[in-house]
Amino acid sequence: MRKLLAIFFVVIFTIAAAVAQSQNPSSCDRACLEGIGDQYLAAMVAHDASKAPFAKNLIFTENTIKLPPTEGLWFTSSGLDDFKFTFLR
C-alpha cells in the first residue's frame, strides 16, 4: 500500500509540474492543480486514459517498462476513499 501511495504522489507531482511549466505560471493556481489531480484520479478509477490530462506525447512507464496508460496501476485501481492528502507548491 505504501508503494502504491508513493507512486501516486510521484505521478501527481509530475503531472502538476508539467502542466505548470507548460502554462503561464499565473494561469494555473492551487485550485487548477487540484483539479488536474482530481481529473487524473477519476480517469484512473474509470480505467479511461482519454479522461486524464495527458500530454499528446506521453510515455507511461512502471518499473522501467513502457506500458499503455491503462495498464499497471491503472488496471488495478478500483476506487477512491474520502481521505485526500494533496501536495502542491
Buried (B, 14 or more C-beta within 10 A) or exposed (E): EEEEEEBBEEBBBEBBEBBBEEEEEEEBEEEBBBEBBBBBBEBBBBBEBEBBBBEEEEEBEEEEEEBEBBBBBBEEBEEEEEEEEEEBE
